Every structure is written in structure tokens, then in C-alpha cells.
């Protein structure tokens, strides 16, 4: 059996091994955490520090920690920066999977990126997070022999300047370069995971436009409400809850290994199961 088969089997056979959720302050990450805990999976939530030297756990996660402890589940908060490998290693050691939910400055308007530059928060720009951060996380996951790496990306990453994209996609992410950097991050992560010595398999989940969509109750999302595609041609919208559910299911679905999918919402049944 190859590395992909061994990785998927390890993810199934190591119930005590946690999944690390990178970028845990975001709404999509909250939905991923909710889905994982609903399945009884241990979770390490990771986010960079908001103030140097101060551990700040969000109130919502503190509540989750209390509820998880009552249920006998592990829910732990760790500080870590996707662009700083030394901050990732402790959490990645012994983990079964890493789900990358972090994103640079949104870039719906070019002014958002300019504002971030003026504030000198270069560590939160698309180039730093969506490209360098993804690649750094991938290399550290491979080094730690993490079985699965799930990257939440964006539809259009492979086609930011096609006319079809310019007509269908919001212009902000295109003009700010966010899609370009996401694509560069995808390619770097895939390269890291497909080296001969790697035991880590990857899945890239490219989400349609999420906007300010619902993230709650990701544990209720069913396969019949999700439409998966390949080829990076989708348009439309998807909820954060749907994206999170897809990302979590990809950890365990054999058909998701070393693959790139686009995900959007669906009102009709598209397929029979997550791994079809």
C-alpha cells in the first residue's frame, strides 16, 4: 500500500490523535471545530497571538472547552503563526490532520489591502498567509508525519484572469492578488506533500463565494446539500458550514486523497456520499 492508503488508515485508526485547525479565530474555522467535536474528534485550535506575549482565548472557544471536557473530549487552544514554523511544531507532533482555515486580508476591496499595508501588518497580507503560510504549514505537517492536510482555498484560484472569472467573480480578490497567492500556496503545499519521503496526503477545498454566510450547525450538513466539482469553473455561493463539513469529511474520505475540489451549495441531491 502507498503513503495515501497508510495516511487514510492512520486517520481512521488513531481516535486519540487530534486535528489541528489553523486560523481558529475565523468563522470557517469555528464551523470546522464544531463539526470535528460533533464526531467525537479531539481538536487543537490554533491562531496567532493578537497581542505579543498574551494568551487570548476567545469566549466562544472557552465555552467549547468546558463542554468538551464534560463530554470527555479534547479541545485545546494553542498560539501559532502559519508563517513561523517554530510555532507550529508542538501542535503538529502527534496530530492526525491539519486543516488550514487561515486567510490573509480579505481583499474584497483593494483599499483593504492598502489599509493593511499602512498598518504595517504584513504578516496578515495574502502573500504572507495564503502563499507562504500554506507552504510553511505543509512543510511542517510533512516533517511531523501528519497524515492529512486539508487546505481551504477559493474558487477561481486557478483562473483569476480568465474572462469568465472576471465576469463571475468579485473583483476585489482578483485585483488584490488574493487568488494568485492562494494558487501559489496550493502549488507549494502540493509539492511538499508529493515528495517521495512524504507520508502526508493533501486535499484542497476551493470554496465558492462564502461572504458573510452561516457557519453554525455544520454538524447538520449532509452530503445531499453539497455539490463538488473539479476543473475550477464553478460560480455561485456556499455557506461556511458546508465548506467546513466538506473539509472535515475529506480527512477520512479515501476519494479525497491528493485531490483538489471546488465546493458550492446545492438544493438537489448531487451524489450519494462524501467520497464518491
ABEGO torsion letter per residue (X at the ends): XBAAAAAAAAAAABAABBBBBBGAABAAAAAAAAAAAAAGBBBBBBBBBABBGBBBBBAAAAAAAAAAAAAGBBBBBBBBBAABAAAAAAAABGBABBBBABBBBAGABAAAAAAAAAAGBAAABAAAAAAAAAAAAAAAAAAAGBABBBBBBBBGAAAAABAAAAAABBAAAAAAGAAAAAAAAAAAAAAAAABAABABBBBBBBBBBAEBBBABGAAABBAAABBBBBGGABBEBBBAAAAAAAAAAAAABAAABGBBBBBBBBABBABABAAX
